[in-house]
Amino acid sequence: MRQMAYPLLLSFSQRCYTFSPNAPVVCIDLVTYDLDVYQPRNPKASAYYKCVENHFEEQEQMWDDMYASRYGFWRTYIMTVIYKYLDCGDLPFGFARVRCEKCGHEYLLAFSCKRRQFCPSCHQKRVVEYGEWLLTNVLKDVSHRQWVFSIPKRLRIYFLYDRKLLAKLSICGWKVLSAYLKSAVPYDDAVPGASIAVQKSSALLKKLKS
């Protein structure tokens, strides 16, 4: 879902308060918003955008010396992700004109980068859409169970430098879990199903919290 960075101003009103007969009167302007009307976000105004824009080149230059041994090499597609994020939601880099056939109202919708994780807006939209798709088309109205697998620390170094192994590991894990679930029910034709997601930031998040 898109952020509403510029709410539509519909009306002004003012409410005044005083805490004692001799205290000054404090007046607050109240604003009414129409949240049903689409309002374009302003990604350049966020602190995250400014941080990326101002420091990503410096980060690239120092990566090999400071971070490569711990987090892996600087992957070639990272710069593509960054540049697409910096152009995300910016009208000069492309937009679509959206018009209502009934009332004639129209607005410009800037193209998005559609990147996961790195772009907060696009990632949140994909999470919502994927969750809705799962609920509507995949998941049945039955009980579900969450299973969490953790890679031993001694083996994580191999996945750090070859991320394709994560997909193979997910397949191996599902084969084992599927065999276990089939053996646990008294039906020969039982077919288990799963939605698998790889979480790669746990170690970094724990470090940031400490």
SERO-4910 file (N, C-alpha, C, O; in steps of 0.05 Angstrom, whole numbers):
BEGIN
 pado doro    nc1    nc2    nc3   cac1   cac2   cac3    cc1    cc2    cc3    oc1    oc2    oc3
  Met    A     17    -24      0      0      0      0     18     25      0     38     26     14
  Arg    A     10     45    -15     26     69    -17     23     87      7      2     89     19
  Gln    A     45    100     14     45    119     37     30    144     28     32    153      5
  Met    A     16    156     46      2    181     41     19    204     53     14    212     76
  Ala    A     37    214     37     56    234     47     44    262     45     51    280     60
  Tyr    A     25    266     26     13    292     23    -18    289     24    -31    288      4
  Pro    A    -29    289     48    -58    286     51    -73    309     38    -63    331     37
  Leu    A    -97    303     28   -113    324     15   -126    341     36   -140    331     53
  Leu    A   -122    367     35   -132    386     54   -161    393     46   -165    404     25
  Leu    A   -180    387     63   -208    393     56   -218    418     71   -232    434     60
  Ser    A   -211    420     97   -222    443    112   -205    448    136   -190    431    145
  Phe    A   -206    473    146   -192    482    170   -213    487    192   -235    496    186
  Ser    A   -205    482    216   -221    490    239   -202    495    262   -179    487    260
  Gln    A   -211    508    282   -193    516    304   -206    509    331   -230    514    335
  Arg    A   -191    497    349   -200    491    376   -182    503    396   -157    500    394
  Cys    A   -193    517    416   -177    531    435   -180    519    463   -202    509    470
  Tyr    A   -158    519    478   -158    507    505   -146    527    524   -129    543    517
  Thr    A   -154    525    549   -141    540    571   -142    522    596   -162    509    601
  Phe    A   -120    521    611   -118    503    634   -125    516    660   -128    502    680
  Ser    A   -128    542    661   -136    556    685   -146    584    677   -139    593    655
  Pro    A   -161    597    693   -172    624    686   -150    644    679   -154    661    662
  Asn    A   -126    642    691   -105    661    686    -85    652    665    -67    667    658
  Ala    A    -88    627    656    -68    616    636    -75    626    608    -98    631    602
  Pro    A    -55    628    591    -60    637    564    -76    616    549    -75    592    555
  Val    A    -90    625    529   -107    608    513    -89    596    490    -75    610    476
  Val    A    -91    570    488    -76    556    467    -95    547    445   -114    532    451
  Cys    A    -91    555    421   -108    548    399    -94    529    380    -70    533    373
  Ile    A   -107    508    371    -95    488    354   -112    486    328   -136    484    329
  Asp    A    -98    488    305   -112    486    280   -117    456    274    -99    440    275
  Leu    A   -142    450    269   -150    422    262   -154    420    232   -165    437    219
  Val    A   -144    398    221   -145    394    193   -161    368    187   -158    348    201
  Thr    A   -178    369    167   -193    346    158   -181    335    133   -176    349    114
  Tyr    A   -178    309    133   -165    295    110   -186    276     97   -204    266    110
  Asp    A   -183    273     71   -198    253     57   -180    230     50   -165    231     30
  Leu    A   -181    208     66   -162    186     62   -171    167     40   -156    149     33
  Asp    A   -195    172     28   -204    155      6   -192    165    -21   -194    151    -41
  Val    A   -181    188    -21   -169    199    -46   -139    193    -46   -125    198    -27
  Tyr    A   -130    182    -69   -102    175    -71    -84    200    -70    -89    220    -83
  Gln    A    -64    198    -53    -44    220    -51    -17    209    -56     -9    189    -44
  Pro    A     -2    221    -74     25    211    -81     44    213    -57     43    233    -43
  Arg    A     61    194    -53     81    195    -32    104    212    -42    107    217    -66
  Asn    A    121    220    -24    145    236    -30    169    222    -19    178    229      3
  Pro    A    180    202    -34    202    186    -23    227    203    -16    242    196      2
  Lys    A    232    225    -31    256    240    -27    256    255      0    277    264      9
  Ala    A    233    257     13    231    271     38    238    253     62    242    263     84
  Ser    A    241    227     57    246    209     80    276    209     87    293    213     69
  Ala    A    282    204    112    309    202    121    324    178    108    348    180    103
  Tyr    A    309    157    104    321    133     91    331    139     63    353    132     55
  Tyr    A    314    153     47    322    160     20    346    178     20    365    173      4
  Lys    A    347    198     37    370    216     39    395    201     47    417    207     36
  Cys    A    393    182     65    416    167     73    427    150     50    452    150     46
  Val    A    410    137     35    419    121     13    431    138     -9    453    132    -19
  Glu    A    418    160    -15    428    178    -36    455    190    -30    472    194    -48
  Asn    A    459    197     -5    484    211      3    507    193      9    530    201      8
  His    A    502    167     14    524    150     24    528    124      9    546    109     16
  Phe    A    511    117    -11    514     91    -23    541     88    -38    552     66    -39
  Glu    A    550    109    -50    576    108    -65    599    104    -45    618     89    -51
  Glu    A    598    117    -23    618    113     -2    618     85      9    638     73     14
  Gln    A    594     74     12    591     47     22    603     27      2    616      8     11
  Glu    A    599     31    -24    610     13    -44    641     14    -43    653     -7    -46
  Gln    A    652     37    -40    682     39    -40    695     25    -16    717     14    -19
  Met    A    682     26      7    694     14     31    684    -14     36    693    -27     56
  Trp    A    667    -25     20    655    -51     25    675    -74     27    675    -89     46
  Asp    A    693    -76      8    712    -98      7    730    -98     32    737   -119     42
  Asp    A    738    -74     41    756    -73     64    743    -77     91    755    -88    109
  Met    A    717    -69     93    704    -69    119    683    -90    123    678    -99    145
  Tyr    A    670    -99    101    647   -116    105    647   -142     89    632   -161     95
  Ala    A    664   -144     68    663   -168     51    669   -194     65    656   -214     60
  Ser    A    687   -193     84    694   -218     98    671   -228    116    669   -252    122
  Arg    A    653   -210    124    632   -218    142    605   -222    127    590   -240    134
  Tyr    A    600   -205    107    574   -206     94    575   -214     65    554   -213     51
  Gly    A    598   -221     55    601   -229     27    608   -206      9    609   -183     17
  Phe    A    614   -213    -17    623   -193    -36    601   -174    -44    577   -180    -40
  Trp    A    608   -152    -56    589   -132    -66    577   -142    -92    591   -142   -113
  Arg    A    553   -151    -91    540   -164   -114    534   -143   -136    528   -120   -130
  Thr    A    536   -152   -161    534   -133   -184    506   -120   -185    504    -98   -195
  Tyr    A    486   -135   -177    459   -124   -180    452   -104   -158    431    -91   -160
  Ile    A    469   -100   -138    462    -82   -116    460    -53   -127    441    -39   -119
  Met    A    478    -45   -145    476    -18   -155    451    -14   -172    439      8   -172
  Thr    A    442    -35   -186    417    -33   -201    394    -29   -182    376    -12   -188
  Val    A    393    -43   -160    372    -41   -140    372    -12   -129    351      0   -125
  Ile    A    395     -2   -123    397     25   -111    387     46   -130    372     64   -123
  Tyr    A    397     45   -155    389     65   -174    359     64   -180    346     85   -183
  Lys    A    348     40   -182    319     38   -186    304     49   -163    282     61   -166
  Tyr    A    314     44   -138    300     55   -115    301     86   -115    281     98   -108
  Leu    A    323     97   -122    325    127   -122    307    139   -143    299    162   -140
  Asp    A    300    124   -164    281    134   -184    252    127   -178    234    136   -192
  Cys    A    248    110   -158    221    100   -151    203    123   -142    210    138   -125
  Gly    A    179    124   -154    159    144   -146    166    172   -155    154    191   -145
  Asp    A    185    175   -173    193    202   -183    181    206   -211    188    192   -229
  Leu    A    164    226   -214    149    230   -239    168    234   -263    161    224   -285
  Pro    A    190    248   -261    207    252   -285    218    225   -297    226    225   -320
  Phe    A    217    204   -281    227    178   -291    205    160   -301    209    136   -305
  Gly    A    182    171   -306    161    155   -318    136    155   -300    137    153   -276
  Phe    A    113    156   -313     88    156   -298     65    147   -317     68    146   -341
  Ala    A     43    140   -304     18    133   -318     -3    153   -311     -4    162   -288
  Arg    A    -19    161   -330    -41    179   -324    -66    163   -319    -76    148   -336
  Val    A    -77    166   -295   -101    150   -286   -125    169   -287   -124    191   -276
  Arg    A   -146    160   -300   -170    177   -303   -195    161   -297   -198    138   -306
  Cys    A   -213    173   -282   -239    161   -276   -258    167   -299   -262    190   -306
  Glu    A   -270    146   -310   -288    149   -333   -314    162   -325   -328    175   -341
  Lys    A   -322    160   -299   -348    170   -290   -346    200   -284   -362    216   -294
  Cys    A   -327    208   -267   -325    236   -258   -305    252   -273   -305    277   -271
  Gly    A   -287    239   -288   -267    254   -303   -242    262   -287   -224    274   -298
  His    A   -242    255   -261   -218    262   -245   -194    245   -253   -197    221   -259
  Glu    A   -171    258   -255   -147    243   -263   -123    252   -247   -123    274   -235
  Tyr    A   -103    235   -246    -78    242   -232    -55    226   -245    -60    207   -260
  Leu    A    -31    234   -238     -7    221   -249      3    201   -228      7    208   -205
  Leu    A      8    177   -237     18    156   -219     46    149   -227     51    137   -249
  Ala    A     66    156   -211     94    151   -218    100    121   -217     89    107   -201
  Phe    A    118    113   -235    126     84   -236    142     78   -211    156     94   -200
  Ser    A    139     53   -202    153     44   -178    175     24   -186    174     13   -208
  Cys    A    194     19   -168    216      1   -175    210    -28   -171    223    -45   -182
  Lys    A    188    -34   -155    179    -61   -151    201    -79   -139    203   -103   -145
  Arg    A    217    -68   -122    239    -83   -109    231    -92    -81    219    -77    -66
  Arg    A    239   -116    -74    234   -126    -48    255   -117    -28    278   -110    -36
  Gln    A    248   -115     -3    266   -110     19    277    -81     18    273    -66     37
  Phe    A    291    -74     -3    306    -48     -3    287    -24     -4    292     -4     10
  Cys    A    266    -26    -20    247     -4    -22    224     -9     -3    209    -28     -7
  Pro    A    221      7     18    200      2     38    172      2     26    155    -15     33
  Ser    A    166     21      8    139     23     -4    133     -1    -21    112    -14    -18
  Cys    A    151     -8    -40    145    -30    -58    145    -57    -43    130    -75    -50
  His    A    163    -59    -23    163    -84     -8    137    -88      7    126   -110      7
  Gln    A    127    -67     20    102    -70     35     79    -77     17     62    -93     24
  Lys    A     79    -65     -7     58    -71    -26     59   -100    -34     38   -114    -36
  Arg    A     83   -111    -40     86   -139    -48     78   -157    -25     66   -179    -30
  Val    A     85   -150     -1     77   -167     22     47   -169     25     36   -190     29
  Val    A     33   -146     22      4   -146     24     -9   -161      1    -27   -177      6
  Glu    A      1   -158    -23    -10   -172    -46     -5   -202    -44    -23   -218    -50
  Tyr    A     19   -210    -35     25   -238    -32      8   -251    -10     -2   -273    -13
  Gly    A      5   -236     12    -12   -247     34    -41   -250     25    -54   -270     32
  Glu    A    -51   -231      9    -79   -233     -1    -81   -256    -20   -102   -270    -21
  Trp    A    -61   -260    -37    -62   -282    -56    -62   -309    -42    -76   -327    -49
  Leu    A    -45   -311    -21    -44   -336     -6    -72   -341      7    -82   -364      6
  Leu    A    -83   -321     19   -109   -324     33   -131   -331     14   -149   -347     20
  Thr    A   -130   -320    -10   -152   -323    -29   -149   -349    -46   -169   -362    -51
  Asn    A   -125   -355    -54   -121   -377    -74   -107   -402    -64   -109   -423    -76
  Val    A    -93   -400    -41    -77   -422    -33    -87   -435     -7    -93   -458     -6
  Leu    A    -88   -419     14    -94   -429     41   -124   -437     43   -141   -422     35
  Lys    A   -128   -459     55   -155   -469     60   -163   -461     89   -146   -454    106
  Asp    A   -189   -463     94   -199   -456    121   -195   -480    140   -214   -492    150
  Val    A   -169   -486    145   -162   -508    163   -139   -497    181   -129   -475    177
  Ser    A   -132   -513    200   -110   -506    218    -83   -506    203    -79   -523    185
  His    A    -65   -487    209    -39   -486    197    -18   -486    219    -23   -479    242
  Arg    A      6   -494    211     28   -495    230     53   -482    218     58   -486    194
  Gln    A     67   -467    234     92   -455    225    116   -471    234    119   -479    257
  Trp    A    134   -476    214    159   -491    220    182   -472    214    182   -459    193
  Val    A    202   -472    232    225   -454    228    250   -472    228    255   -487    247
  Phe    A    266   -469    207    291   -484    205    314   -463    206    313   -442    195
  Ser    A    335   -470    221    358   -453    224    383   -467    213    388   -490    219
  Ile    A    399   -452    198    424   -463    187    446   -462    208    450   -441    220
  Pro    A    459   -485    213    482   -484    233    502   -463    225    508   -459    201
  Lys    A    514   -450    244    532   -428    238    556   -437    222    566   -421    206
  Arg    A    565   -461    225    588   -471    210    582   -473    180    601   -473    164
  Leu    A    557   -476    173    549   -479    145    541   -453    132    538   -452    108
  Arg    A    536   -432    148    525   -407    137    545   -394    117    536   -379    100
  Ile    A    570   -398    120    590   -385    103    586   -394     74    591   -378     56
  Tyr    A    577   -418     69    573   -428     42    549   -414     29    550   -408      5
  Phe    A    529   -408     44    505   -395     33    510   -365     30    497   -351     14
  Leu    A    529   -354     45    536   -326     44    547   -319     17    541   -297      6
  Tyr    A    563   -337      5    576   -331    -20    562   -344    -44    569   -339    -67
  Asp    A    542   -361    -39    527   -374    -60    498   -375    -52    489   -395    -41
  Arg    A    483   -354    -58    455   -352    -49    437   -372    -63    415   -377    -54
  Lys    A    445   -383    -86    429   -402   -100    425   -428    -83    406   -443    -87
  Leu    A    444   -432    -64    441   -456    -47    417   -454    -29    407   -474    -19
  Leu    A    407   -429    -24    384   -426     -6    359   -439    -18    343   -451     -4
  Ala    A    356   -436    -44    333   -449    -58    335   -479    -56    315   -493    -51
  Lys    A    359   -490    -60    363   -519    -58    358   -529    -29    347   -550    -25
  Leu    A    367   -513    -10    363   -520     18    333   -520     25    323   -537     40
  Ser    A    318   -501     14    289   -500     19    275   -525      8    257   -536     21
  Ile    A    284   -534    -16    272   -558    -28    279   -583    -10    262   -600     -6
  Cys    A    304   -585     -1    311   -607     16    295   -607     42    286   -628     51
  Gly    A    293   -584     54    278   -582     79    248   -590     75    237   -603     92
  Trp    A    237   -581     52    209   -588     47    205   -618     42    185   -629     51
  Lys    A    224   -631     29    222   -660     24    221   -675     51    206   -694     54
  Val    A    239   -667     69    240   -680     95    214   -675    111    203   -694    122
  Leu    A    205   -650    111    181   -643    126    156   -656    114    138   -665    128
  Ser    A    155   -657     87    132   -670     74    131   -700     80    109   -710     85
  Ala    A    154   -713     80    154   -741     87    145   -746    116    131   -765    121
  Tyr    A    153   -728    134    145   -731    162    115   -727    165    102   -742    179
  Leu    A    104   -707    151     75   -701    154     58   -724    142     38   -731    153
  Lys    A     67   -736    120     53   -758    109     53   -783    127     33   -797    129
  Ser    A     75   -787    141     76   -810    159     61   -806    185     55   -825    199
  Ala    A     53   -781    190     39   -775    216      9   -776    214     -5   -774    234
  Val    A     -2   -781    189    -31   -782    186    -39   -810    176    -23   -823    162
  Pro    A    -63   -819    182    -71   -846    174    -83   -847    146   -101   -863    142
  Tyr    A    -74   -831    128    -85   -830    101    -62   -834     81    -42   -820     82
  Asp    A    -65   -853     63    -44   -859     44    -43   -838     22    -22   -835      9
  Asp    A    -66   -824     17    -67   -805     -5    -64   -776      4    -70   -757    -11
  Ala    A    -55   -772     29    -52   -745     40    -30   -730     25     -9   -741     20
  Val    A    -36   -705     18    -16   -688      4    -12   -662     19    -30   -645     19
  Pro    A     10   -659     33     15   -634     48     23   -611     29     31   -616      7
  Gly    A     20   -587     39     28   -563     24     42   -543     42     39   -544     66
  Ala    A     57   -525     30     72   -506     46     77   -481     30     79   -482      5
  Ser    A     80   -459     44     90   -434     33    117   -428     47    117   -424     71
  Ile    A    138   -428     32    165   -426     43    177   -398     38    176   -388     16
  Ala    A    189   -387     59    202   -361     57    229   -363     70    232   -376     91
  Val    A    249   -350     59    276   -350     69    281   -323     84    278   -302     72
  Gln    A    289   -325    109    295   -301    125    326   -300    128    338   -318    139
  Lys    A    338   -278    119    367   -276    118    378   -254    136    402   -250    137
  Ser    A    361   -239    150    371   -216    165    370   -219    195    374   -200    210
  Ser    A    365   -243    205    362   -248    233    387   -240    249    386   -226    269
  Ala    A    411   -249    239    436   -244    253    441   -214    255    451   -204    275
  Leu    A    436   -200    233    441   -171    232    422   -157    251    431   -138    265
  Leu    A    397   -165    252    378   -152    269    385   -156    299    383   -137    314
  Lys    A    394   -180    306    403   -185    333    427   -167    341    429   -158    364
  Lys    A    445   -163    322    468   -147    327    460   -118    331    471   -104    349
  Leu    A    440   -108    315    432    -81    318    417    -76    344    419    -54    355
  Lys    A    403    -96    355    389    -93    380    407    -93    404    401    -81    424
  Ser    A    430   -107    401    448   -109    424    465    -84    428    481    -82    446
***
